[in-house]
Amino acid sequence: MMIHPNFDPVAVHLGPLAIRWYALSYIVGFALFIWLGRRRIKQGNTLFTNELLDDLLTWGVVGVILGGRIGYVLFYKFAEYAANPLSAFKIWEGGMSFHGGFLGAVLAAFLFSKKHRLGFVKTLDFIAPLVATGLASGRIGNFINGELWGRITDPSHFWAMGFPQASHADQYLVQINPQYAQWFTQYGMLPRHPSQLYQFALEGLCLFAIVWIFSKKPRPTGQVASLFLAGYGLFRFVAEFARQPDEHLGLLTLGMSMGQWLSLPMLVLGVMSFVYCGKRNRVI
């Protein structure tokens, strides 16, 4: 069984200023967004310019951060934050939701499109191939932090990894499962799936490759965005089988996690939208 390196979550210390790896993962994601966006503009077949792209990033940053935080409050810890609303503003304590960030980004794209009098769906089609690399960067940030670890697996599996950061959760599990107690005695921690790396590969690299290649040719309006929506929903749904559910939520109806319930509508809506846009036969 491998052991997580337990990295220092702070990447750089500059006197009293501490720059964390997770913050750097956001910066890398936004930088890749600009770099890939400029490549798309050079390829032609778009109304976007470098100036529009820069403005879009500004709107997107605000949408992702606000949406991610609000989504986390509403989807994952609503009761806790409802009891203490001011704690919702303590973003330095962590807590972001992709699904909330996604909705925030979509709203930002809508407002951006209205401002510049661009087609909203065409804006989404332009954005969709640029997003997955940012998701990949974020999952690497999760792995470095040793957070959002996976479910228990057999220590003989080559992918099994112990997370020192999960010690509290491990100690709870060993009290209810004799097999876990044996593993904990042997290794000092429980073997888990490194689910952050699974999500890096699926929601990040694979999704990027699929959507980027698909978008290289003119497609019916809306199909590129629909493919991203369905692809993310599918990959996140699958990856959640290896990811440890949030401790305060556990598994919900039908034994599915909150992440799966939030991803399922994305998958269904993405597939339906892809088919519908194809039938309309409008080319970007």
N, C-alpha and C positions, 0 to 999 in steps of 0.2 A: 504493500500500500504506500502510495506517495503521501507526503505531508506538504500542505500549503506553506510556501516560504514565509508567510506572515510579514509581508512588506510593511515598511513604515508608510502610513497613508499620506504623509506629507512628502511631496517630491522635492521641494526646494524651501529652505529657510532663508529668508532675507531679513535678518534682525527680528523685529516683532511680527513681520509678515510671513505667513505660511501658505505656500501654494500646494494644494492637494492634488493627488493624481486624478481624482474624479473631476476636479475643475479642469485639469489639463485635457481630460478625455472629451469634455464639451468643446474646448477650444480646438482640438484636433478635428472634431466632427464638423464644426463650422468652417474651418479652413478647407477641409476636403469638399464641403458643399460649394464653396467659392471656386475651387480649382476645377472640379468636375463641371460646374455650371459654365465656366468660361470655355471649357472644351466643347460643350454642347453648342454654345453660341458660335464658336468657330466652325462647327460642322454645318451651320446654316439651318434652314427649315424651322426657324423660330423668330418670333417678333421681339424676343428679349435682347437687350443690350447689356454691356458690362455695368452700366449705371443702374439699370433696372435691377440687375442681379444683386448689386450692393444694397439697394434699398429693400429688396425682398428679404435679404438676410437679416436686416435690422428688425423688420416686422416679425420674421420667423423666430429670432432669438427671444423676443418678448413673448410671443405666443407659446413657444415651447416651455419656457421657464414658468410663466404664470399658469398655463394649462397643466403642466406636469405637477405643480404643487397643489393646485385646486383639485385635480383629479385624485391625487393621493389622499387628500383630506376627505373627499366625498366617497371614494370607492373602498378605501382600506381602513381608515380610522375615524369615521364620521362621529361615532358616539364619543370618542375620547376628545376630539376637537370641539364638539358641540358643548361639552361640559366645561371646556377651557378654550374659548375661541382665540384668545390672544396667542396661544402657543402655535397656532397655524402659521404665524408670521416668523417663527424661529426656523428659518430655512437652513441655518448653519447646523442644525441637529439632524439634517438629512430628511429624506422622504420625497420621492418623485415618482410619478406614475407615467409610463409610456402612453397609455391610452388617453390620459388627460393631456399630456403633451401633444399627442397626435391631434386631438380635437382643438387644442389651442393653436396649433400650426395651421389647421384647416381654416379656422376663423381668421387668422392673420392673413392667409392667402386670399380669402374672400375680401377683406378690407383693402388689401393691397391692390387687388384686381379692380375694385370699385374706384380707388384713387387714380389709377393709371388708365382706366377704361379699357381693361383687357378682359378677355373671356376667362371666367373663373375656372372652368373645366380645363381649358388649355393651360392655364397657370399650374393647375395640379398635375397635368401631364408633364410639364417641364420640370416640376419639383421632384416627382416620384423617383426618377433614377438617381437622384443626388442624396437621398436620405439614408439608405442602408449602411453606407460607410460610417455615418455618424452613430448609428445603432451599434455597429461593430466596435467602434471606439469606446462607447459607453459600457459595453459588456466587458471589455478589457479592464476598464476602470473598476467595475464591480469585482472582477477577479482579483485585481491587485489589493483591493480593500478587504477581500475575504468575506464579502457579503452576498446575500441571495444565493447561498450554497444549495446543493442538491439534496435529494432524498438519500436514505440509507441504501447501500449496495453491499455486496459480498466483498470482503477485503482481498479475496483471491483474484478479482477482476482487475485487469491492467489499468483501467480508468479510475479505480477507487482512490479517493484522496481524503485525508483527514484535514479538517479545518479547525485550528486552535480557536478561532473566533466563535465557533459553534459550541464551545464547552458547556454553556448554560443549557442549551437545547439537548446536548448529548447526555448530560447528567439527568435530565428529566426522563429521557427515553430508556436509559438503563434500568430505571426503577420499574418499568412496566414490561420489559422484554428480557428474559434470561439470556438469549443469544446475544443481544446487544451488550449486556453486562459482561459477557465473556470477552467480546471484542474490545470493549472499553478497558478491561483489565489488561489485556495483551498489548494494546497500542496506545492507551492513554487518551484516545478519542475514537469516534465512530467513523467508519469509512463511508464516504458520500460521493455522489456524482458531482463532478465539477461542472454543474449545469450552466455556469456563466460562459464556459468555453463552447458548450453545445449551442447556446444562443448566439455567441459570436459567429460560429460557423454557419448556422441556419439563417437567422434573421439578419445577419451582417453580410458575410461573404456570398453565400448562395443566393440570397434575395437580390443583392446588388448585381451579381452576374446575370441573373435571369432578366431583371427589369432593364438593365443597361443595354444588353444585347437586343432585347425586344424593341426598345425605343430607337434603335439605330435606323430603322426603316419607318417611313410614314405609316401611321396607324389611324384607325377610326378615332375620332375625338373621344377621350375618356377611357380608352382601353389601357393605356399605360398606367394611369392612376388606379384603375380597377385591378390590374394585375398586381400592383404593389399592395393594395388593400387585401386582396385574397391571399397573396403569398405570405404577407406578414401574419395574417390570421391563422393560416395553416401551420407555418413554422413555429409560431409562439404556442399554439395549441399542442403541438407535438412535444416541444421542449418542456412544457409544463409537467409532463409525466415524470420527468427527472428532477424537476425543481421542487425544493421543499416549500410547501404552502406557508403563507404567513401564519405565524404562531397564534395570533389572536383571532384568525379566521378559520384556519384548518381547511378541510375539504367541505365543499358546499353540496347543494343538491346534485344527485346522480354521481357523487364522488368526484366532482370536478372542482378545480381551484377557481379562485376569483379571476386569475389571469386567463383561464380557459373560457369562463363565461363571458368575459369582456372581448375575447378574441373570436369567439364563434360568430357573433353578428358581423364582424369584419369579413370573415371568410365567406359567409352566405351572401352578404351584400356585394362583396367584390366579384364573386362568380356571376351573380345576376346582372350586375352592372356591365361586366365584360361582355356577356352575351348580348345584352340590350344595345350597347354601343356598337358592337359588330354588325348587328342587324340594321342600325341606322346608316351604317356605311359612310360616315363622314370621315375624311382623311385629314390628319393634322397638317 
